[in-house]
Amino acid sequence: MSIMRPGWWLAIACACCAHAPAIASAARAASVHVSAGSADLSLNPDALAAIGVRVSEIAGARTHRSGKAGVSHETASFDADARTRLELYVRDGVVAGLGAGALHYPGGVVFSAEGAKVDLHGFEIRAARRDAMDVALADARGTAWLLADHAHYDVTTHVPAELSVRQMDLRLAPAFAGALGRPHLAGRVIGTLAFRAVLDAADAKAIAGGHCDAPWPAPGRRTNIRLSHSNLSGFWDSIYVPRCGLPPLPGGGACTADSTNGKIVMSADASLRNVGETAVPWYAHFSGEHPPYGNDQHPFLVWNLYRVDRDGRIRQIGVSAAKHAFFSINERCRCDGGNVFWPGCEDIYSASSNDNGSGNGEQNLAPRAEIVPFTAQWARCGSAWDRDCDGRMDAGSGAQDLYRYRMLVDESDLLPPLAAGARYFFEYWYVVRDDADVYDTMGYREIRPRKRGAAWQVELVGANAQDHDFFLGPVLNRWVDPAREDATRTNRELRTPRGRARVAAVATDLGDGRWRYEYAVMNVDYAFVRFDPQHAREPDLKLLETHGFSSFEVPVPVGATIEATRFDDADTASENDWVVHAGDRAIGWSARSARDSLAWGTLYHFEFVTRGAPVVANVTLHAGGDASPHVVEAVVPSR
């Protein structure tokens, strides 16, 4: 769970959009009703077990599939009582929120824990607050036990017309946490909710507006997606631990109160705005060939975790795979949701969606290495989903358990002694094709990981301080602010035709003429790639090679004595550590093999001690496959 902002259940007034696209609908306000349909619950067995809760009964389900810890969610679908109705608000021809009424479901689920039981037989789905899309799941007496938010939703106009609400974070309501005797568990995500309901054909026509128009990306037009942080869904974006497992994954069992060698999965809600002047394609993978690139173009979401130790060293301790985006709800504007993100609109993704969806076999996570980051192109052919290059998702491909392609963090990195005095930063960002500003597609938050019993949770540092717990840009800019450099601290960008990197450096006076030099090198979006000549055009790109940076070199005074060298990558394996080599005029580190290069979206830390006060001079990066050295300025020992 996360610390919630005061009044998170209250509506927040929304600001006007800066760049509104052309709208082909008349302003109007109305309400319609939905009925019948079904609800799908996808319950995370690991999240439930971590807090001592189990599913003791599921009854009246149209379909039910048992889950398995570390492998799959428990899923159940329930048909609604067709006689019950839920009000749906419509403004400017688009869905604006939920109103009065409720959808009732004769079946349901029973949760049990020591000394507690929550019976949701005959449950209902109702608005958690009016004029918004977050919902409550209440029992037959009307007590709300679960809440759901961060919805993706749209209305289809086929017969029968249907409201579809998907990918919602399903979390414990205060009543559930209270029944467990642990109020701090309120808001903890335990799964995903989706539901569908039917509209009358005439009502569907009232929601057929909101058709927008804007130009595609092109030279001279600014494309700009900005990461944000909001309570657009009714619950502030946050960061979660859906599971923690012991090796070997996924079958080693759950972390315990005493374990220190577990692997923690972290995921986050994500919100963003289109602050540019162009439409941005948001097509699901394998959905066909669409404009403007003639492929299934979509953004990619990645996230990282960093620890800044008590002595000030920065180290990356978590690296995600890539989440492939697939739909934009286009909120806070007057545009339909769909596969185009329009200027002036906002979008959200739930942490559950970013953890690979509903548990119903969805596949949205895949390796970062399949993406050319600087151009945001996906090499679909030969990917984890399409080994045979036939343009269709292979059966049984992708993540077949709940750990693969997730960001895994070692428990030991979050526990004493390493955690003593340390600070933690969670960074996430969207890779968007033709985006004008990579640094406002990324942001970070300071977090405080905590373990209570066997359950891990994430607290947001500064969550009660308005606009002070979410920051745009990379975490590296927090370690050394590029706008506040001095004689001992620099943070400079390297720009190349193949992508960007940043090198931040800190020189610390140890006394007696000795200085410690630290370098944090972040490969932002650089990759040296080689395509298969037979598959060198979209939509069937195939990568034969992709390389990040393979060496880093710092000049030192002739004959300087080098001591206390250090290298930190993003894992604890020693066999892939870079090799240090000190010469008469430089100290450097190099990768043992091509697979150990500094890949995009990753940070390595280098360190040594020598004599010589800091001056600014060039340091050098090399990339595998690229013969040209790349230089960028940083503080180095004076000669």
Steps between C-alpha positions, in 0.01 A plus 500: 500500500600862511441796724184669377462873465246656738159498331602261223137399466392853412470637151764749391415786271667449163693761307424599144708335229757714325481352151147394412456312171215568266177350640209387290239479779258745652530584871234320699435340837284193546471174685427155366483161666680168460381159610570125475850403387763336720786564741846340498705471816869414472650438844873502568573195721837640607357833612226326698733247663741775607228650722358168619184505286374213285210442263289243684205480261391610155137433412272578209784578261446452128869410471760439770869420473714426803820697542845395608741705707774647285342367181142619441210694647176340613230624263122491512228650278154580635186587302301801615132506587353651183237687702753722675625829353790737547490862391766622258573870457567632150648840420602633161417163350745300714479303824549731798443273799261282694192608691219341698396137510703183498558178309419191708659158458335191655833315531803609692816427693576443868830614650624351826775588742576421860206640695339666197271416211380720213202359313438653158224265388241711325743788462438825315714740302416864562668836462760566768432869439269672259620634167812279488585148385629343824264245656429319825417131540246470778333204665125433511471734801670786320839492675780586259782245548702562184574804285613514138659785306736595214254370242535465128155531347314555177158456341446275201212580268438151364173330590461473788698813585729446797694691763830323563707587809836322532839479668390650834714476813291297746588599855388450859248754625536636856228260620699198380821625661309571819355149505856367482596720794762673284369838384832573326406242234224726363585568137712187452460364146396132491404457134315640203137574417327525163128525427272540203142624479249553222356830375189562295584578138358851540719560806805381311438769241520761777859385562595490134647850509848607594662431163822698488750595234864605518804460272738208528863558601702670226794741473401839637225357722570449869423155637522504879367247750561604861498261793275622779366388833133536579189378674312503172361158590400590856815359658840665477756321284722287719755216508433146617654163581267240345716206616825384655638154431788281607735342248472306283224710343214452453477183707714577803212616717413837646730724699471462874528740792863391544608463136776719360563330166162549335428679176254788522286603204416871476246663272342845478201691376591743223329812366595721208387796292528585135637855522610510137315592183487161330300184540707205626433140386410262784431174315519164674770262381394271214195719432585569134670766293384849591596860421724685522782241498325207334537277806355433844686793658454564871705639791695287745511545877810405699588550865809485724588504868803675654656507844706796620706368789567685821842602365337649189580230244228433242429152373228356280344195667201429277438486124164419342427355159283712266124538527339537157218758514177416318218751569445861603189608689544869393376654824453869591429584139205434272643209301407135483729243652678278252829446323594865448613728783370846412654840588366641826393160632620290794541126541554260788624147545444304819781321681307180432507570127871576521549167679377328180129556522209307634647154538289372213798420281568856385854564381625858518848451650803415287879557501638852463763369259236461227455878484717755322458767767609817320247444221246308713480221244410147600673210326192279488649234273696250709375654825395305809146503360573429132795266463395381154443853361149428375356821648285312754552435869639152556297266716646468849737793452576780742499492879356169613533578871470804725873577523626489144561843341422675830734728693655274764671653802702303755355514850853552633524829308205630700594366843775588748791533482470637142179689579644676806496871422425435133243672276309333218372646175256342254534624141264434212469630149334462163697445183297684234581523131585851374463646851666841532616474862614166641547650846136593556384153399683373810453574866585366842375478857683442824370191675551321829472119468374336819455139605226412748505132574531328162334786312692776325345841443615828352455833672527821299739751654339843513160364394323766704698786347316628194719479187802384698497124454512477119776648287560505127831379360734215595604412855857580393400868492410470868842358583670788320275783386627613157373851576714520817841379401806621687875430504443149641176392332398473134215341307532523122313346208657306214306526174572271208309409182410171668379634834591674822684436823571699815815501711473641852818535703578586862845576644534474879797643690631227735777720639878480468473565124292188432171517313228245433350518149161347430330472161141396436457423131144468376429368153178689433405370156818410312524175303728395218283261298523283191188382318454185296518618135203276423296669774623858499166677453197545723281333604730196479825632646739237628799582719817299456705699748446773756779649711523754776821653630783255554769711667549817707828687543611791721831691452734513802839668564804321359629248751208557739442243770148355465335330794158388628354433156135403493240394245125457555260376236130425540527146637691301760668254259878536496559309176371789288683780685712725283877462522705795627827594334730783608763647268748785516250760384154351559292261700227307328247220528387271219233235453609137496272425204245669275211374714642689799485845337325793666155466343253783450303608806777374730754667730846379609710651779882532483737620771867543592725699734809694393684826555405806301229761550210497251496676166257459210623293206377233259419145604446235233236238423527228236220284364523151359484506121564875488862591424457866596573604860245725669623773732316708759625739766523410869714584803828305491831513693720793401821409320 
